[in-house]
Each structure stands twice: as structure tokens, then as C-alpha cells.
Amino acid sequence: MSKYTYASDVYSSLTQLEQAVSNMKLTLDGKPTTWCVVKPMINPRTIKIYTGDVIGYESGEPLTDIEINELSSSDNVYNVYSINDGDNFTEVAEADVASKVRAMRTSYARWLTVNKYYDNEDGSIMNVTNEDMSSYV
């Protein structure tokens, strides 16, 4: 009996693997806290340093998946950082958060190779066929 590896997990059947692919698609479509953290930057204050004044912020509590997905275009600013990569963006305008989150999603999906699986028995690399994962990588 073959075993299959998908996104670093091993499955004993193609049915299980296909369910994992479908679950991954749901995660990539709506659960950004899987690959990034978004925190509001709060309580701005001016900090004087020898080269001039800078604005410093405190970080608020991390946003939930729902809160991240509902961001639009207010005057708020955020810290957006990747869980897997070294990407860390500060003072990101709310209107720009979505593009940062999408870029981090692409990096996460590429890291996991979400569009392919491996047959552990014969070593072949196969494209997933039950979901279109090409838009993520």
C-alpha cells in the first residue's frame, strides 16, 4: 500500500490526501493567522532621537482571521509579520495589509508545495487534481 506526502504530512490513501488538499484550500482562503500575524499599532507617541523625531507605537493584540479578512481602508496602521519567513512590516496602512497577507500566503503555500504531493513508494511527484491550487503558488 502506498503512502503519500502532502504539505509535510503523510497519508495512507489518496482519499485522505484529497481531503487534506481541500482542507488546505479552505485554510489558504480564509485563515491568514496560519501564516502571519497582524497587530494594530496603538498609542502613537513622538520619540526624540539625535537625528530627529520619530513616531513610536505599542502593539495591540493580534487580530483574528475574521478581523484580518474584514480590514478595509481606515486610517489605522498595523504590524504584519510572517510566521515562517523573516518578513516583518511595520506601520502598514490598513488598505495595504491585504497585499502583505497575500504575499505571505504565497510564500507559505510555496514552502509547503500545496500544488503537489509525493508518492513515497515510487518517489514520484504528482500534481494535486481535486482542487486548483495553482493560484496559491
DAPE-V542075 format. One record per residue. N is the residue number from 1. RES is the residue in one letter. PHI is phi in whole degrees, 0 to 359 (999 if undefined). OMEGA is omega in whole degrees, -180 to 180 (NA if undefined). Layout:
BEGIN
N | RES | PHI | OMEGA
N | RES | PHI | OMEGA
END
This chain:
BEGIN
1 | M | 999 | -180
2 | S | 285 | 170
3 | K | 242 | -177
4 | Y | 233 | 177
5 | T | 249 | 177
6 | Y | 222 | 178
7 | A | 50 | 176
8 | S | 74 | 177
9 | D | 248 | -178
10 | V | 256 | -179
11 | Y | 234 | -177
12 | S | 266 | 177
13 | S | 212 | 176
14 | L | 293 | 178
15 | T | 297 | 178
16 | Q | 296 | 180
17 | L | 298 | -180
18 | E | 296 | 176
19 | Q | 294 | 177
20 | A | 296 | 177
21 | V | 296 | 179
22 | S | 298 | 177
23 | N | 296 | 179
24 | M | 296 | 179
25 | K | 300 | 177
26 | L | 299 | 179
27 | T | 296 | -178
28 | L | 293 | 179
29 | D | 280 | -172
30 | G | 214 | -176
31 | K | 233 | -176
32 | P | 296 | 179
33 | T | 291 | 174
34 | T | 291 | -175
35 | W | 237 | 180
36 | C | 208 | 176
37 | V | 235 | 177
38 | V | 237 | 179
39 | K | 236 | 175
40 | P | 290 | 175
41 | M | 264 | -172
42 | I | 237 | 176
43 | N | 51 | 180
44 | P | 294 | 175
45 | R | 211 | -179
46 | T | 276 | 178
47 | I | 244 | 180
48 | K | 268 | 174
49 | I | 233 | -173
50 | Y | 298 | 180
51 | T | 267 | 180
52 | G | 138 | -179
53 | D | 272 | 173
54 | V | 230 | 177
55 | I | 265 | 176
56 | G | 249 | -179
57 | Y | 230 | 165
58 | E | 264 | 175
59 | S | 266 | 175
60 | G | 277 | 178
61 | E | 290 | 178
62 | P | 302 | 177
63 | L | 283 | 175
64 | T | 278 | 176
65 | D | 305 | -179
66 | I | 298 | -179
67 | E | 296 | 179
68 | I | 296 | -178
69 | N | 293 | -179
70 | E | 263 | 179
71 | L | 299 | 179
72 | S | 228 | -173
73 | S | 212 | 177
74 | S | 283 | 179
75 | D | 274 | -179
76 | N | 289 | 175
77 | V | 237 | -172
78 | Y | 223 | 167
79 | N | 257 | -179
80 | V | 234 | 178
81 | Y | 222 | -176
82 | S | 276 | 176
83 | I | 282 | -175
84 | N | 259 | -177
85 | D | 260 | 177
86 | G | 269 | -178
87 | D | 295 | 178
88 | N | 212 | -177
89 | F | 246 | 179
90 | T | 249 | 179
91 | E | 55 | 179
92 | V | 273 | 177
93 | A | 297 | -178
94 | E | 306 | -180
95 | A | 295 | -178
96 | D | 260 | -178
97 | V | 299 | -176
98 | A | 302 | -179
99 | S | 292 | 177
100 | K | 293 | 180
101 | V | 297 | 178
102 | R | 297 | 179
103 | A | 297 | 178
104 | M | 291 | 176
105 | R | 297 | 179
106 | T | 300 | 179
107 | S | 298 | 178
108 | Y | 298 | -180
109 | A | 295 | 177
110 | R | 293 | 179
111 | W | 301 | 180
112 | L | 275 | -176
113 | T | 51 | -173
114 | V | 290 | -179
115 | N | 262 | -178
116 | K | 222 | 171
117 | Y | 222 | -175
118 | Y | 240 | 173
119 | D | 272 | -175
120 | N | 291 | -179
121 | E | 284 | -178
122 | D | 253 | 176
123 | G | 78 | -178
124 | S | 282 | 177
125 | I | 251 | -175
126 | M | 238 | 172
127 | N | 282 | 174
128 | V | 291 | -174
129 | T | 238 | -176
130 | N | 274 | 177
131 | E | 221 | 175
132 | D | 274 | -178
133 | M | 259 | -175
134 | S | 296 | -178
135 | S | 287 | -178
136 | Y | 266 | -175
137 | V | 246 | NA
END
